[in-house]
């Protein structure tokens, strides 16, 4: 079974029930919804389709809401504008496009936050310009083109190594967060352009005030400040996404591979899941097969120890969304076959309160290699034990049973975790006995294990306050 999880961004190429179902069958574990586009009604409809597919296939599918953050974009243009090398044009903090080469942006303070000599990148770095003058009074930045191209409405603007004064959460972001809580079906919020740990804690506070404290937060690393503050950001977030598109524009593409490896290493030590994203199979937007370099890119992310790999335009806008998932799954499976255990014995830096879970998970993982076992089972109400166990990279597949529907969906993003939902009414008076029995029945019914096979079980008991406490490893015969 595939261990590394696949996230697919849903868009016009994949926003129907049939395609979502086919992508789930091909290996998709998580659906990402980009809230930079679409209406609340469209998002509600999309969430329903994902949950309906999940129910039909009896397969958990986590849902990520991607909030836009302080992204600077080109404003609404009367028509596309083509600029050539050495040509001058103006970026403004105004909204109207009156003169062809005086272009509006979504950032009113653009003239206040940049200076002469700085580089400005447009459309994912395809168009490059140098700032030659700044007029703060007129809110205008005059630029000289060094790499030309055609500028379209809504294209992104990057100001590398420039500290922008926009807040980490825009008014639109806060409205989208309210939507996430109200819907009751968003598992994670993907927070764009995080710069400081406080950005994440601010979102955490807002979620708690709205009653959405069970929604996980993924911090997207795409700014130089985020790289500088990565340790604190990892502490605050539930997961980390290496968003290589904007990151490459901001810090230079040559630094991204090293940053990717370092972030994965640091996040894994803290027990946090990681996602590698952007242009992993970019050529499959138009082609049925990836380039050799793209195949190597996906495999190397697996070798680096990422929990998830992600499709963006490939699944949202491309001609072959289902095929992209299939290809990514094939590459992941082949890469996982060649991973040696010696590279996956991390020394964690977890809070002391989790030390018992850590010790039990480490012992169970070691046992999976000693027994050459194929099945491991854990019961976890919040998903914490399953997440820790995943980080030890046991040899066999992990099946995580939970009484929480939210935990069931959220665990779909965690490396090598196959969630099982158990109805509370089925638990009985002796969960120590009932839970392993129910998991064994599930495995046999779904042909995921065979009779006589050994199952390493991690379980425990409810304490006097009815809190589940992990305290036992037991080898069961299925």
TORVEXTI-483844 format. One record per residue (C-alpha): residue in one letter; x, z negated, y negated. Coordinates in Angstrom, 3 decimals. Layout:
residues N
["a", [X, Z, Y]]
...
***
This chain:
residues 478
["x", [0.000, 0.000, 0.000]]
["x", [1.133, 0.747, -3.557]]
["x", [2.375, -2.390, -5.338]]
["x", [3.062, -1.186, -8.880]]
["x", [-0.216, -0.814, -10.773]]
["x", [-1.305, 2.333, -12.632]]
["x", [-3.037, 2.202, -16.008]]
["x", [-4.898, 5.306, -17.166]]
["x", [-6.109, 5.839, -20.717]]
["x", [-9.694, 7.107, -20.766]]
["x", [-10.530, 9.933, -23.165]]
["x", [-12.406, 13.233, -23.399]]
["x", [-10.712, 14.545, -20.241]]
["x", [-11.778, 11.574, -18.142]]
["x", [-14.758, 9.853, -19.748]]
["x", [-17.296, 10.671, -17.033]]
["x", [-18.254, 8.701, -13.927]]
["x", [-16.998, 11.301, -11.437]]
["x", [-13.502, 11.571, -12.951]]
["x", [-13.121, 7.800, -13.291]]
["x", [-14.125, 7.431, -9.636]]
["x", [-11.650, 10.106, -8.522]]
["x", [-8.859, 8.498, -10.548]]
["x", [-9.646, 5.101, -9.016]]
["x", [-9.497, 6.606, -5.527]]
["x", [-6.197, 8.313, -6.442]]
["x", [-4.578, 4.993, -7.350]]
["x", [-5.718, 3.937, -10.831]]
["x", [-6.053, 0.139, -11.155]]
["x", [-6.702, -0.303, -14.869]]
["x", [-8.670, 1.651, -17.486]]
["x", [-7.411, 1.587, -21.063]]
["x", [-9.864, 2.289, -23.889]]
["x", [-8.313, 3.329, -27.218]]
["x", [-10.391, 1.805, -30.014]]
["x", [-8.685, 3.971, -32.628]]
["x", [-11.367, 6.480, -31.653]]
["x", [-15.040, 6.325, -30.702]]
["x", [-18.119, 4.336, -31.674]]
["x", [-19.278, 0.964, -30.298]]
["x", [-22.061, 2.767, -28.426]]
["x", [-19.543, 5.106, -26.800]]
["x", [-17.344, 2.172, -25.812]]
["x", [-20.283, 0.271, -24.283]]
["x", [-21.154, 3.384, -22.282]]
["x", [-17.566, 3.776, -21.087]]
["x", [-17.313, 0.128, -20.015]]
["x", [-20.522, 0.507, -18.001]]
["x", [-19.154, 3.579, -16.221]]
["x", [-15.947, 1.742, -15.282]]
["x", [-17.851, -1.273, -13.975]]
["x", [-20.242, 0.986, -12.044]]
["x", [-17.297, 2.760, -10.393]]
["x", [-15.734, -0.604, -9.579]]
["x", [-18.957, -1.786, -7.933]]
["x", [-19.431, 1.444, -5.985]]
["x", [-15.896, 1.431, -4.604]]
["x", [-15.719, -2.368, -4.205]]
["x", [-12.431, -2.121, -6.086]]
["x", [-11.506, -4.224, -9.130]]
["x", [-10.690, -2.187, -12.234]]
["x", [-9.346, -4.123, -15.190]]
["x", [-10.323, -2.886, -18.657]]
["x", [-7.887, -2.938, -21.583]]
["x", [-9.094, -2.602, -25.156]]
["x", [-6.355, -1.082, -27.333]]
["x", [-6.827, -2.146, -30.950]]
["x", [-5.267, 0.067, -33.593]]
["x", [-3.275, -2.489, -35.584]]
["x", [-1.502, -1.648, -38.845]]
["x", [-0.877, 1.965, -37.879]]
["x", [-0.193, 4.248, -40.845]]
["x", [-1.834, 7.640, -40.526]]
["x", [-2.276, 10.793, -42.513]]
["x", [-5.553, 10.755, -44.426]]
["x", [-8.299, 13.363, -44.221]]
["x", [-6.879, 16.768, -45.168]]
["x", [-8.891, 19.705, -46.439]]
["x", [-6.905, 21.877, -44.021]]
["x", [-3.696, 21.626, -41.956]]
["x", [-0.573, 21.679, -44.143]]
["x", [2.620, 23.412, -42.968]]
["x", [5.911, 22.220, -44.468]]
["x", [9.311, 23.877, -44.067]]
["x", [12.906, 22.639, -44.176]]
["x", [14.072, 21.560, -47.668]]
["x", [10.528, 21.770, -49.054]]
["x", [9.215, 18.879, -51.193]]
["x", [5.842, 17.210, -50.588]]
["x", [4.216, 13.954, -51.677]]
["x", [2.668, 11.123, -49.654]]
["x", [0.197, 9.006, -51.599]]
["x", [-1.642, 5.737, -51.217]]
["x", [-4.823, 7.499, -52.326]]
["x", [-7.583, 8.910, -50.133]]
["x", [-8.299, 12.321, -51.710]]
["x", [-6.526, 15.550, -50.764]]
["x", [-6.663, 17.574, -53.969]]
["x", [-3.314, 19.373, -54.174]]
["x", [-2.113, 21.103, -50.985]]
["x", [1.249, 19.326, -50.854]]
["x", [0.108, 15.937, -52.179]]
["x", [-1.102, 14.300, -48.989]]
["x", [-3.309, 11.203, -48.668]]
["x", [-2.441, 8.397, -46.224]]
["x", [-4.293, 5.372, -44.877]]
["x", [-1.684, 3.071, -46.463]]
["x", [-2.376, 2.178, -50.085]]
["x", [0.976, 0.370, -50.492]]
["x", [3.180, 3.136, -49.065]]
["x", [5.092, 3.523, -52.356]]
["x", [5.742, -0.228, -52.527]]
["x", [7.191, -0.520, -49.026]]
["x", [9.670, 2.373, -48.951]]
["x", [12.646, 3.419, -51.074]]
["x", [14.871, 6.394, -51.872]]
["x", [17.041, 7.458, -48.938]]
["x", [14.676, 6.157, -46.241]]
["x", [13.485, 8.422, -43.422]]
["x", [9.792, 9.092, -42.802]]
["x", [8.549, 10.458, -39.472]]
["x", [5.205, 12.226, -39.038]]
["x", [3.359, 13.233, -35.848]]
["x", [5.452, 11.199, -33.366]]
["x", [8.683, 12.211, -35.075]]
["x", [8.118, 15.957, -34.842]]
["x", [8.238, 16.238, -38.641]]
["x", [11.093, 14.431, -40.399]]
["x", [11.478, 13.880, -44.137]]
["x", [13.760, 11.996, -46.494]]
["x", [12.447, 9.969, -49.439]]
["x", [13.838, 11.419, -52.695]]
["x", [11.753, 9.476, -55.232]]
["x", [9.166, 6.701, -55.437]]
["x", [6.530, 6.128, -58.131]]
["x", [4.835, 2.780, -57.475]]
["x", [2.485, 3.170, -60.429]]
["x", [1.089, 6.457, -59.136]]
["x", [1.377, 5.268, -55.504]]
["x", [3.412, 8.377, -54.672]]
["x", [6.408, 8.982, -52.421]]
["x", [8.159, 12.350, -52.847]]
["x", [9.833, 13.574, -49.658]]
["x", [12.201, 16.391, -48.724]]
["x", [11.642, 18.016, -45.329]]
["x", [14.535, 17.973, -42.854]]
["x", [12.458, 19.066, -39.824]]
["x", [9.321, 21.057, -40.602]]
["x", [5.987, 21.545, -38.893]]
["x", [2.239, 21.457, -39.401]]
["x", [0.640, 18.221, -40.593]]
["x", [-2.876, 17.431, -39.372]]
["x", [-5.464, 14.832, -40.328]]
["x", [-4.924, 11.478, -38.640]]
["x", [-1.353, 12.090, -37.477]]
["x", [0.797, 8.966, -37.322]]
["x", [3.398, 8.099, -39.953]]
["x", [6.423, 5.934, -39.105]]
["x", [8.765, 4.248, -41.573]]
["x", [11.777, 3.332, -39.393]]
["x", [13.524, 0.057, -40.210]]
["x", [11.082, -0.627, -43.009]]
["x", [9.186, -3.900, -43.255]]
["x", [5.604, -3.004, -44.048]]
["x", [3.266, -5.425, -45.798]]
["x", [0.154, -4.634, -43.778]]
["x", [-1.361, -7.594, -41.864]]
["x", [-0.969, -7.697, -38.075]]
["x", [-4.758, -7.548, -37.674]]
["x", [-6.775, -5.222, -39.890]]
["x", [-10.491, -5.719, -40.673]]
["x", [-11.242, -2.964, -38.123]]
["x", [-9.202, -4.801, -35.485]]
["x", [-11.178, -8.001, -36.023]]
["x", [-14.463, -6.123, -35.642]]
["x", [-13.155, -4.571, -32.433]]
["x", [-12.141, -8.022, -31.139]]
["x", [-15.683, -9.226, -31.832]]
["x", [-16.937, -6.274, -29.797]]
["x", [-14.619, -7.237, -26.926]]
["x", [-15.989, -10.767, -26.781]]
["x", [-19.601, -9.661, -27.181]]
["x", [-19.330, -7.085, -24.400]]
["x", [-18.126, -9.701, -21.904]]
["x", [-16.297, -6.975, -20.010]]
["x", [-12.930, -6.595, -21.717]]
["x", [-10.170, -8.148, -19.604]]
["x", [-7.200, -7.623, -21.918]]
["x", [-6.607, -6.717, -25.545]]
["x", [-3.644, -4.446, -26.165]]
["x", [-2.322, -5.540, -29.583]]
["x", [-0.549, -2.773, -31.479]]
["x", [2.467, -3.144, -33.775]]
["x", [3.159, -6.790, -33.013]]
["x", [6.069, -7.986, -35.148]]
["x", [6.163, -11.761, -34.760]]
["x", [4.970, -14.397, -32.244]]
["x", [2.530, -15.588, -34.908]]
["x", [0.740, -12.219, -34.706]]
["x", [-0.187, -12.963, -31.094]]
["x", [-1.102, -16.596, -31.737]]
["x", [-3.362, -15.486, -34.607]]
["x", [-5.282, -13.189, -32.257]]
["x", [-5.420, -16.006, -29.669]]
["x", [-6.981, -18.305, -32.276]]
["x", [-9.585, -15.704, -33.248]]
["x", [-10.506, -15.141, -29.582]]
["x", [-10.910, -18.875, -29.037]]
["x", [-13.132, -19.208, -32.118]]
["x", [-15.311, -16.354, -30.825]]
["x", [-15.535, -17.758, -27.280]]
["x", [-13.240, -15.129, -25.760]]
["x", [-10.323, -17.349, -24.737]]
["x", [-10.395, -15.875, -21.209]]
["x", [-9.385, -12.426, -22.536]]
["x", [-5.680, -11.782, -21.990]]
["x", [-3.393, -10.476, -24.729]]
["x", [-0.859, -7.677, -24.211]]
["x", [1.751, -7.367, -26.957]]
["x", [2.864, -3.792, -27.613]]
["x", [6.541, -3.636, -28.506]]
["x", [7.015, -0.740, -30.909]]
["x", [8.678, -2.195, -34.025]]
["x", [12.281, -3.340, -34.651]]
["x", [10.992, -6.774, -35.679]]
["x", [9.278, -7.116, -32.286]]
["x", [12.540, -6.398, -30.478]]
["x", [14.294, -8.997, -32.638]]
["x", [11.556, -11.581, -31.926]]
["x", [10.943, -10.645, -28.290]]
["x", [11.551, -14.101, -26.785]]
["x", [8.906, -15.767, -28.920]]
["x", [6.463, -12.894, -28.433]]
["x", [6.835, -13.131, -24.649]]
["x", [6.061, -16.856, -24.845]]
["x", [2.825, -16.204, -26.744]]
["x", [1.495, -13.132, -24.892]]
["x", [0.076, -12.742, -21.381]]
["x", [1.747, -9.383, -20.873]]
["x", [4.200, -7.064, -22.632]]
["x", [3.933, -3.301, -23.091]]
["x", [7.035, -1.263, -23.853]]
["x", [5.346, 1.382, -26.046]]
["x", [8.158, 3.884, -26.124]]
["x", [6.605, 6.465, -28.464]]
["x", [6.483, 4.529, -31.724]]
["x", [9.404, 2.376, -30.558]]
["x", [11.628, 5.461, -30.306]]
["x", [10.542, 6.571, -33.783]]
["x", [11.296, 3.136, -35.204]]
["x", [14.619, 2.230, -33.547]]
["x", [15.897, 5.637, -32.257]]
["x", [15.259, 7.158, -28.863]]
["x", [18.798, 6.397, -27.597]]
["x", [18.147, 2.639, -27.688]]
["x", [14.817, 2.686, -25.860]]
["x", [16.034, 2.741, -22.194]]
["x", [18.207, -0.341, -22.731]]
["x", [15.442, -2.149, -24.651]]
["x", [13.008, -1.332, -21.825]]
["x", [15.246, -2.916, -19.179]]
["x", [15.947, -5.996, -21.271]]
["x", [12.275, -6.633, -22.084]]
["x", [11.236, -6.312, -18.437]]
["x", [13.992, -8.722, -17.403]]
["x", [13.072, -11.307, -20.038]]
["x", [9.315, -11.104, -19.454]]
["x", [9.738, -11.430, -15.683]]
["x", [11.740, -14.636, -16.135]]
["x", [8.783, -16.087, -18.019]]
["x", [6.335, -14.923, -15.329]]
["x", [4.652, -12.393, -17.648]]
["x", [3.555, -8.934, -16.490]]
["x", [5.079, -5.805, -18.008]]
["x", [3.878, -2.266, -18.696]]
["x", [6.010, 0.810, -19.333]]
["x", [4.113, 3.396, -21.375]]
["x", [4.270, 6.712, -23.252]]
["x", [5.075, 10.220, -22.031]]
["x", [5.764, 9.177, -18.449]]
["x", [4.279, 12.436, -17.130]]
["x", [3.817, 14.176, -20.458]]
["x", [4.179, 17.727, -19.133]]
["x", [1.109, 17.138, -16.938]]
["x", [-1.072, 17.376, -20.017]]
["x", [-0.831, 21.130, -19.374]]
["x", [0.809, 21.461, -15.944]]
["x", [-0.165, 20.377, -12.434]]
["x", [3.320, 19.078, -11.613]]
["x", [5.731, 16.858, -13.584]]
["x", [9.290, 17.682, -14.528]]
["x", [12.085, 16.225, -12.418]]
["x", [13.096, 14.036, -15.360]]
["x", [9.554, 12.609, -15.601]]
["x", [9.538, 11.763, -11.895]]
["x", [12.847, 9.943, -12.388]]
["x", [11.447, 8.132, -15.441]]
["x", [8.517, 6.709, -13.458]]
["x", [10.777, 5.745, -10.550]]
["x", [13.297, 4.067, -12.841]]
["x", [10.537, 1.955, -14.416]]
["x", [9.727, 0.734, -10.892]]
["x", [13.417, 0.054, -10.230]]
["x", [13.555, -1.905, -13.510]]
["x", [10.863, -4.197, -12.077]]
["x", [7.846, -3.261, -14.176]]
["x", [4.430, -4.415, -12.994]]
["x", [2.592, -1.359, -14.330]]
["x", [3.188, 2.230, -15.379]]
["x", [0.796, 3.926, -17.774]]
["x", [-0.721, 7.325, -18.435]]
["x", [-1.721, 8.142, -22.021]]
["x", [-2.517, 11.718, -23.077]]
["x", [-2.072, 12.821, -19.465]]
["x", [-5.333, 11.136, -18.462]]
["x", [-7.096, 11.010, -21.839]]
["x", [-6.606, 14.547, -23.135]]
["x", [-4.860, 16.497, -20.393]]
["x", [-6.089, 19.221, -18.070]]
["x", [-5.227, 17.272, -14.918]]
["x", [-6.173, 13.567, -15.244]]
["x", [-6.819, 12.990, -11.531]]
["x", [-3.725, 14.891, -10.470]]
["x", [-1.639, 12.848, -12.921]]
["x", [-2.756, 9.634, -11.238]]
["x", [-2.053, 11.067, -7.788]]
["x", [1.438, 12.216, -8.767]]
["x", [2.257, 8.885, -10.389]]
["x", [1.087, 7.025, -7.276]]
["x", [3.241, 9.225, -5.038]]
["x", [6.328, 8.611, -7.170]]
["x", [5.674, 4.860, -7.285]]
["x", [5.257, 4.588, -3.501]]
["x", [8.478, 6.477, -2.833]]
["x", [10.386, 4.377, -5.370]]
["x", [9.080, 1.129, -3.865]]
["x", [10.356, 2.129, -0.431]]
["x", [13.942, 2.130, -1.684]]
["x", [13.902, -1.208, -3.530]]
["x", [16.115, -3.839, -1.969]]
["x", [15.096, -7.440, -2.087]]
["x", [18.349, -8.698, -3.630]]
["x", [17.269, -7.395, -7.018]]
["x", [14.039, -9.383, -7.043]]
["x", [14.864, -13.095, -6.879]]
["x", [14.348, -14.088, -10.499]]
["x", [15.102, -17.536, -11.831]]
["x", [11.968, -18.417, -13.718]]
["x", [11.690, -20.283, -16.989]]
["x", [8.166, -21.616, -16.474]]
["x", [6.652, -24.771, -17.988]]
["x", [7.268, -27.874, -15.865]]
["x", [3.550, -28.111, -15.099]]
["x", [3.890, -24.956, -12.941]]
["x", [6.919, -26.107, -10.930]]
["x", [4.923, -26.935, -7.784]]
["x", [3.270, -23.503, -7.809]]
["x", [6.681, -21.920, -8.366]]
["x", [8.267, -23.773, -5.440]]
["x", [5.433, -22.935, -3.034]]
["x", [5.352, -19.268, -4.084]]
["x", [9.115, -18.963, -3.691]]
["x", [8.980, -20.472, -0.188]]
["x", [6.096, -18.215, 0.842]]
["x", [7.935, -15.145, -0.432]]
["x", [11.051, -16.089, 1.529]]
["x", [8.883, -16.554, 4.607]]
["x", [7.457, -13.035, 4.239]]
["x", [10.957, -11.595, 4.733]]
["x", [11.828, -13.965, 7.589]]
["x", [8.671, -13.110, 9.536]]
["x", [8.717, -9.449, 8.536]]
["x", [5.050, -10.032, 7.838]]
["x", [2.542, -7.540, 6.453]]
["x", [-0.139, -9.778, 4.935]]
["x", [-0.131, -12.705, 2.523]]
["x", [-3.189, -14.477, 1.129]]
["x", [-3.670, -16.869, -1.774]]
["x", [-6.698, -18.556, -3.279]]
["x", [-6.547, -18.866, -7.051]]
["x", [-9.286, -19.738, -9.514]]
["x", [-7.451, -18.757, -12.701]]
["x", [-5.037, -16.239, -11.157]]
["x", [-1.958, -18.277, -12.141]]
["x", [-0.625, -18.787, -8.609]]
["x", [-1.175, -15.123, -7.754]]
["x", [0.760, -14.064, -10.870]]
["x", [3.688, -16.343, -10.046]]
["x", [3.706, -15.206, -6.415]]
["x", [3.747, -11.570, -7.546]]
["x", [6.938, -12.162, -9.554]]
["x", [8.813, -13.268, -6.422]]
["x", [8.134, -9.798, -4.977]]
["x", [7.293, -10.784, -1.376]]
["x", [7.768, -8.048, 1.173]]
["x", [4.134, -7.844, 2.257]]
["x", [0.872, -7.060, 0.456]]
["x", [-0.776, -9.991, -1.342]]
["x", [-4.535, -10.570, -1.169]]
["x", [-5.780, -12.983, -3.832]]
["x", [-9.224, -14.533, -3.366]]
["x", [-11.027, -16.013, -6.350]]
["x", [-14.436, -17.392, -7.278]]
["x", [-14.182, -15.962, -10.804]]
["x", [-15.385, -12.448, -11.523]]
["x", [-13.168, -12.349, -14.638]]
["x", [-10.082, -13.346, -12.625]]
["x", [-11.016, -10.758, -9.986]]
["x", [-10.934, -7.982, -12.586]]
["x", [-7.896, -9.284, -14.474]]
["x", [-5.735, -9.523, -11.349]]
["x", [-6.089, -5.756, -10.905]]
["x", [-3.213, -5.380, -13.384]]
["x", [-0.793, -7.654, -11.505]]
["x", [1.937, -6.153, -9.299]]
["x", [1.070, -6.131, -5.572]]
["x", [-2.067, -8.249, -6.009]]
["x", [-5.191, -7.033, -4.203]]
["x", [-8.071, -9.186, -5.524]]
["x", [-10.979, -10.390, -3.369]]
["x", [-14.100, -11.873, -4.952]]
["x", [-15.730, -14.812, -3.157]]
["x", [-19.194, -16.001, -4.036]]
["x", [-19.210, -19.747, -4.785]]
["x", [-22.243, -20.179, -2.517]]
["x", [-20.178, -18.979, 0.466]]
["x", [-17.446, -21.560, -0.002]]
["x", [-18.991, -24.460, 1.894]]
["x", [-17.748, -28.045, 1.984]]
["x", [-14.297, -27.399, 3.417]]
["x", [-12.547, -24.650, 1.427]]
["x", [-9.250, -25.365, 3.208]]
["x", [-10.862, -23.848, 6.321]]
["x", [-13.470, -21.565, 4.782]]
["x", [-11.211, -19.553, 2.457]]
["x", [-8.649, -18.354, 5.067]]
["x", [-11.511, -17.469, 7.417]]
["x", [-13.260, -15.402, 4.740]]
["x", [-10.032, -13.604, 3.798]]
["x", [-9.290, -12.759, 7.447]]
["x", [-12.806, -11.360, 7.869]]
["x", [-12.387, -9.266, 4.694]]
["x", [-9.089, -7.829, 5.935]]
["x", [-10.526, -6.924, 9.348]]
["x", [-13.765, -5.471, 7.932]]
["x", [-11.799, -3.253, 5.536]]
["x", [-9.179, -2.292, 8.152]]
["x", [-6.403, -3.834, 6.067]]
["x", [-5.063, -5.881, 8.969]]
["x", [-5.385, -5.977, 12.732]]
["x", [-6.250, -8.755, 15.166]]
["x", [-3.297, -10.847, 16.209]]
["x", [-1.347, -10.062, 13.046]]
["x", [0.111, -13.041, 11.167]]
["x", [-1.118, -13.983, 7.691]]
["x", [0.858, -16.272, 5.395]]
["x", [-1.734, -18.329, 3.557]]
["x", [-1.216, -20.299, 0.336]]
["x", [-4.038, -22.699, -0.209]]
["x", [-4.877, -26.281, -1.174]]
["x", [-7.805, -28.523, -2.018]]
["x", [-10.028, -29.556, -4.896]]
["x", [-8.779, -32.766, -6.486]]
["x", [-10.992, -35.658, -7.602]]
["x", [-11.849, -33.779, -10.802]]
["x", [-12.779, -30.648, -8.835]]
["x", [-9.671, -28.815, -10.028]]
["x", [-8.075, -26.531, -7.434]]
["x", [-4.584, -27.705, -6.476]]
["x", [-2.175, -25.477, -4.526]]
["x", [-0.219, -27.575, -2.021]]
["x", [-0.035, -25.818, 1.355]]
["x", [1.592, -22.858, 3.118]]
["x", [0.217, -22.048, 6.536]]
["x", [0.761, -19.136, 8.922]]
["x", [-2.536, -17.948, 10.398]]
["x", [-3.277, -15.585, 13.268]]
["x", [-5.823, -12.973, 12.224]]
***
